[in-house]
Amino acid sequence: MRLPDDLFRGAAALALSAVLAGCGSAGGGDRPAAEAGSPLAAQPTGPAADYPMVLGDPFTIDGVEYVPTDVMNYDEVGYLAADDAGAGVTAAHKTLPLPSYVEVTSLETGRTILARVERRGPMSTKRLVALSPDALTQLGASEGAPVRVRRVNPPEVQRADLRAGRTAPLRMDTPETLLGVLRRNLPKEGSASLADGHKPPVPSGVQVVSESAASRLTEPVAAPVAQSGATAHPLPPLNEAIAAQPATPAGRFVVQAAAFSRKENADRAAGALGGFVSKAGRFYRVRMGPYTTRGQAEAALAKVRAAGYSDARVSTAG
């Protein structure tokens, strides 16, 4: 039986469409991984967007030489400058790599923001860091305000926000007890380092609450006017439980941020977090603490997870 011509042509067209559709779905490896405008195509470009980092040559301001250095455990207190030329939540610094990332804490309010260091400055020996207008607004501070600046290694999603001119989430506010310690180490002008090997003396009455924490400190630093031969103890890592009151029993809780098979990776993470490294079998654990109460440990845990360590947890010291 012969089909009518119109019916035959319709059937042929339908068959051809089916064949073409099959060709389009076969051999998917030849298709691009994502179409333009799809969520996959819109993903951040990754850490490579922050490289190469630039240091540059040493330079002098008012007779003081500054040497740009790629150091991870940078941690200083000083004073703030305004940088009207900056855009986004960015900062100018004299020695940190360009770009790099810092947490800037107002020593007046405890508010802490994440900023991207993109420029050299401020060109004054009396100022530690200069912030763009958007960064000043997020921090809620102004020219001359006392601040703490600490280099960190934030998760890529937060790096991408800052590169795109957006703000990263606020960090956990620094508690008043720790602000008091920081203020006491603030010089009248300029800045003071709190990093390992460059710690100023601990103010009178401030003690470490744990002997295990004390064992990780550097050698005591001589007081500037200690004519009687007395020495001052260095400021402990600022994530440790510190209080301007007599020492309490050793802390029971620690926050474990991560575990690494290579010690250099653990040391790098500990430097970024302000923690310490302990060996367990063939792994190196990065920990924060110890803390005397679970509440203190949970507060520190929130900050560690905000830094990108989503598997961090609280455990008992040991």
Sequence and secondary structure as in RCSB ss.txt:
>XXXX:A:sequence
MRLPDDLFRGAAALALSAVLAGCGSAGGGDRPAAEAGSPLAAQPTGPAADYPMVLGDPFTIDGVEYVPTDVMNYD
EVGYLAADDAGAGVTAAHKTLPLPSYVEVTSLETGRTILARVERRGPMSTKRLVALSPDALTQLGASEGAPVRVR
RVNPPEVQRADLRAGRTAPLRMDTPETLLGVLRRNLPKEGSASLADGHKPPVPSGVQVVSESAASRLTEPVAAPV
AQSGATAHPLPPLNEAIAAQPATPAGRFVVQAAAFSRKENADRAAGALGGFVSKAGRFYRVRMGPYTTRGQAEAA
LAKVRAAGYSDARVSTAG
>XXXX:A:secstr
    HHHHHHHHHHHHHHHHHHHHHS GGGS SS TTSTTTTS   GGGG S B    EEETTEEE     TT E
EEEEEEE TT  SSEEE SSS BSEEEEEEETTT  EEEEEEEE   S TT SEEE HHHHHHHT  TT EEEEE
EE   HHHHHHHHTT          HHHHHHHHHT  SSS EE STT   B  TT EES HHHHTTS   EE TT
 TTS EE B   TTS EESSS  S   EEEEEEEESSHHHHHHHHHHHT EEEEETTEEEEEEEEESSHHHHHHH
HHHHHHTT TT EEEE  
